[in-house]
Amino acid sequence: MMAFITIRFLDLLDILLVAFLLYQLYRLLKGTVAFNIVVGLFSIYLLWLLIRLLKMELMESIMGQFIGVGVIALIIVFHPEIRRFLVFVGTHYNLNRVFALDQLLGTSKKKTINQVQIDILADACVSMAKSNTGALIVITLKSELNEQINTGEKLNAKISSSLLRTIFFKNTPLHDGAVIIRGNRIAAAGCILPLTQKEIDKSMGLRHRAAIGITEASDAVCIIVSEERGWISFAKDGEIQRRISKDTLMTLLAENIETEE
């Protein structure tokens, strides 16, 4: 008598969680050298399974020793990727807010950018694009980017077109770094951002690489103005839209930022 395979709800949940985890790892490693390393390690593992199946004892012993120390080697080799993955989980799923003391006590007051400030940002970017002034502007959402803010000059200034254009003017000391906007204020300028490790179009420079990097590691969005071409670009979740118009930029900002009325 044939026995039927029983599938419980927890089995389906287990499969979905594993699939989701593998998908997120694929997104994180896609286009990086680490992805090729993972493919190589998986190939070695399949070879080891084949050797065990064929009962090749000497090769199985050698491969077994190699795989035995493989876990420690993986932690060392993939240290940057593991860190990025943990940061991704903590920021994209808002775990830092869940465990924040001010949230638990109900004392936090969230300030967000408003439509007038979106107009100011768009006007400043268009002005800098016309004069081929390079710019990199990060707008925080749930993650506060304290680590990146601490690398720059703290300002806590009102958002204004003239201030942004002054910061990114090529002869000023802060023009090479990023401006980070948190809430409805310019938190800092001249900030250092993590660079993406994945392969990108060779026509994109360090500003674009930094914009992709910070949006991979957090839920922030980023505006880039190209110094060479005068193009405006928008980055989110590690993806970038290039050569967008002022209207498109304003639409993207309004869609991705919870604005105040």
C-alpha positions as CSV (number, residue, x, y, z in Angstrom):
1,M,0.0,0.0,0.0
2,M,1.4,3.4,-1.0
3,A,2.0,5.9,1.7
4,F,0.9,9.4,0.9
5,I,3.4,12.2,1.7
6,T,1.9,14.6,4.2
7,I,2.9,18.2,4.0
8,R,2.2,20.4,7.0
9,F,1.8,24.1,7.0
10,L,5.1,24.5,8.8
11,D,6.8,22.5,6.0
12,L,5.5,25.1,3.5
13,L,6.5,27.9,5.7
14,D,10.0,26.4,6.0
15,I,10.4,26.1,2.2
16,L,9.2,29.7,1.7
17,L,11.6,31.1,4.4
18,V,14.5,29.2,2.8
19,A,13.6,30.4,-0.7
20,F,13.2,34.0,0.6
21,L,16.6,33.8,2.3
22,L,18.3,32.4,-0.8
23,Y,16.7,35.1,-2.9
24,Q,18.0,37.9,-0.6
25,L,21.5,36.4,-0.6
26,Y,21.3,36.3,-4.4
27,R,20.3,40.0,-4.5
28,L,23.1,40.9,-2.1
29,L,25.8,38.9,-4.0
30,K,24.6,39.5,-7.6
31,G,27.3,41.1,-9.7
32,T,30.0,40.8,-7.1
33,V,33.2,38.6,-7.0
34,A,31.6,36.8,-3.9
35,F,28.9,35.4,-6.2
36,N,31.5,33.6,-8.3
37,I,33.1,32.3,-5.1
38,V,29.8,30.9,-4.0
39,V,29.3,29.2,-7.3
40,G,32.8,27.6,-7.0
41,L,32.1,26.4,-3.5
42,F,28.8,24.9,-4.5
43,S,30.5,23.1,-7.3
44,I,33.1,21.7,-4.9
45,Y,30.3,20.5,-2.6
46,L,28.5,18.7,-5.5
47,L,31.9,17.1,-6.4
48,W,32.2,15.9,-2.8
49,L,28.8,14.4,-2.8
50,L,29.7,12.5,-6.1
51,I,32.9,11.2,-4.5
52,R,31.0,9.9,-1.5
53,L,28.5,8.2,-3.8
54,L,31.3,6.5,-5.7
55,K,33.0,5.5,-2.4
56,M,36.4,7.0,-3.4
57,E,37.7,6.9,0.2
58,L,41.0,8.8,-0.3
59,M,39.4,11.6,-2.2
60,E,36.5,11.6,0.2
61,S,38.9,12.0,3.2
62,I,40.8,14.9,1.5
63,M,37.6,16.7,0.5
64,G,36.1,16.1,3.9
65,Q,39.0,17.8,5.6
66,F,38.7,20.7,3.2
67,I,35.0,21.1,3.8
68,G,35.5,20.7,7.6
69,V,37.5,23.9,7.8
70,G,35.3,25.5,5.1
71,V,32.9,27.2,7.6
72,I,35.7,29.2,9.2
73,A,37.2,30.0,5.8
74,L,33.7,31.2,4.6
75,I,33.4,33.6,7.6
76,I,36.8,35.1,6.8
77,V,36.3,35.3,3.1
78,F,32.7,36.6,3.2
79,H,33.1,38.9,6.2
80,P,32.1,42.1,4.2
81,E,29.1,40.3,2.7
82,I,28.0,38.9,6.0
83,R,28.2,42.3,7.5
84,R,26.2,43.8,4.6
85,F,23.6,41.1,5.0
86,L,23.1,41.8,8.7
87,V,22.9,45.5,8.1
88,F,20.4,44.9,5.3
89,V,18.2,42.8,7.6
90,G,18.4,45.3,10.5
91,T,17.6,48.4,8.3
92,H,15.2,47.1,5.7
93,Y,13.0,45.4,8.2
94,N,13.2,48.2,10.7
95,L,14.5,46.0,13.6
96,N,16.5,49.0,15.0
97,R,13.2,50.8,15.5
98,V,11.5,47.8,17.1
99,F,14.1,47.6,19.8
100,A,14.6,51.4,20.2
101,L,13.9,52.7,23.7
102,D,12.2,55.8,22.5
103,Q,9.8,53.7,20.4
104,L,9.0,51.4,23.4
105,L,8.3,54.4,25.6
106,G,6.4,56.2,22.9
107,T,8.5,59.4,23.2
108,S,9.9,59.6,19.6
109,K,8.8,62.4,17.3
110,K,9.4,61.7,13.7
111,K,10.0,64.7,11.4
112,T,9.9,64.2,7.7
113,I,10.6,66.2,4.6
114,N,7.7,68.2,3.1
115,Q,6.7,69.0,-0.5
116,V,8.3,72.5,-0.3
117,Q,11.6,70.9,0.6
118,I,11.3,68.4,-2.2
119,D,10.9,71.3,-4.6
120,I,14.0,72.9,-3.1
121,L,16.0,69.7,-3.6
122,A,14.8,69.3,-7.2
123,D,15.6,73.0,-8.0
124,A,19.1,72.6,-6.5
125,C,19.8,69.5,-8.4
126,V,18.7,71.0,-11.7
127,S,20.8,74.1,-11.0
128,M,23.9,72.0,-10.3
129,A,23.3,69.8,-13.3
130,K,23.3,72.8,-15.6
131,S,26.6,74.0,-14.2
132,N,28.1,70.4,-14.2
133,T,28.5,70.5,-10.4
134,G,28.8,67.0,-9.0
135,A,26.6,66.2,-6.0
136,L,25.6,63.3,-3.8
137,I,22.6,63.7,-1.6
138,V,21.3,60.9,0.7
139,I,17.9,61.1,2.3
140,T,17.3,58.8,5.2
141,L,14.1,56.9,5.8
142,K,13.9,54.4,8.7
143,S,17.6,53.9,9.1
144,E,19.3,57.0,10.6
145,L,22.8,56.4,9.2
146,N,24.6,57.7,12.3
147,E,27.8,55.9,11.3
148,Q,28.0,57.7,8.0
149,I,26.9,61.1,9.6
150,N,29.8,60.8,12.0
151,T,32.3,60.6,9.1
152,G,31.3,64.1,7.9
153,E,30.8,67.6,9.2
154,K,27.6,67.9,11.3
155,L,25.5,70.8,10.2
156,N,21.9,70.3,11.4
157,A,20.9,73.0,8.9
158,K,17.7,74.0,7.1
159,I,17.4,72.5,3.6
160,S,18.1,75.3,1.1
161,S,19.1,75.4,-2.5
162,S,21.9,77.9,-1.9
163,L,23.4,75.9,0.9
164,L,23.4,72.7,-1.2
165,R,25.0,74.5,-4.1
166,T,27.6,76.1,-1.9
167,I,28.5,72.7,-0.3
168,F,29.0,71.0,-3.7
169,F,30.9,73.9,-5.3
170,K,34.2,72.4,-6.5
171,N,36.4,74.7,-4.4
172,T,34.8,74.0,-1.1
173,P,36.3,71.4,1.3
174,L,33.1,69.4,1.6
175,H,32.2,69.0,-2.1
176,D,33.7,65.5,-2.5
177,G,31.6,63.8,0.2
178,A,27.9,63.2,0.5
179,V,25.2,65.4,2.1
180,I,22.9,63.4,4.4
181,I,19.4,64.7,5.0
182,R,17.7,63.2,8.1
183,G,14.2,64.2,8.9
184,N,13.7,67.8,7.5
185,R,17.3,69.0,8.1
186,I,20.7,68.6,6.5
187,A,22.4,66.5,9.2
188,A,25.9,66.5,7.8
189,A,28.1,67.2,4.7
190,G,31.3,65.6,3.5
191,C,30.2,62.2,4.6
192,I,31.9,59.0,3.5
193,L,29.7,56.2,2.1
194,P,30.3,52.5,1.6
195,L,31.0,51.6,-2.1
196,T,29.1,48.8,-3.8
197,Q,31.2,45.8,-4.7
198,K,29.1,44.7,-7.7
199,E,30.0,45.5,-11.3
200,I,28.4,48.7,-12.6
201,D,28.5,50.6,-15.9
202,K,32.0,51.9,-16.5
203,S,30.6,55.3,-17.3
204,M,29.5,55.7,-13.7
205,G,32.0,57.1,-11.2
206,L,32.6,57.0,-7.4
207,R,29.5,59.0,-6.6
208,H,27.3,56.5,-8.4
209,R,29.1,53.6,-6.8
210,A,28.7,55.2,-3.3
211,A,25.0,55.9,-4.0
212,I,24.4,52.2,-4.9
213,G,26.4,51.1,-1.9
214,I,24.5,53.1,0.7
215,T,21.1,52.1,-0.8
216,E,22.2,48.5,-0.7
217,A,23.2,48.7,3.0
218,S,20.2,50.8,4.1
219,D,16.7,51.9,3.1
220,A,17.9,55.4,2.2
221,V,17.4,56.9,-1.2
222,C,20.0,58.9,-3.0
223,I,20.2,61.7,-5.6
224,I,23.3,61.9,-7.8
225,V,24.3,64.8,-10.1
226,S,27.1,63.8,-12.5
227,E,30.0,66.3,-12.8
228,E,31.0,65.0,-16.3
229,R,27.6,64.8,-18.0
230,G,25.3,67.0,-15.8
231,W,22.8,64.1,-15.5
232,I,20.6,63.6,-12.5
233,S,20.2,60.1,-11.2
234,F,18.2,58.4,-8.4
235,A,19.2,55.3,-6.4
236,K,17.1,53.1,-4.2
237,D,17.6,49.5,-3.0
238,G,20.9,49.2,-4.9
239,E,19.3,50.1,-8.2
240,I,19.9,53.3,-10.1
241,Q,17.8,55.3,-12.6
242,R,20.0,57.6,-14.7
243,R,19.3,60.8,-16.7
244,I,16.0,61.7,-15.1
245,S,14.1,65.0,-15.5
246,K,13.2,67.3,-12.7
247,D,9.5,66.1,-12.8
248,T,10.6,62.5,-12.6
249,L,12.9,63.3,-9.6
250,M,10.1,65.0,-7.8
251,T,7.8,62.1,-8.4
252,L,10.4,59.6,-7.2
253,L,11.0,61.6,-4.0
254,A,7.3,62.0,-3.3
255,E,6.7,58.2,-3.9
256,N,9.6,57.1,-1.7
257,I,9.5,59.6,1.2
258,E,6.7,60.0,3.7
259,T,6.1,63.7,3.4
260,E,4.5,66.1,5.8
261,E,1.5,68.1,4.6
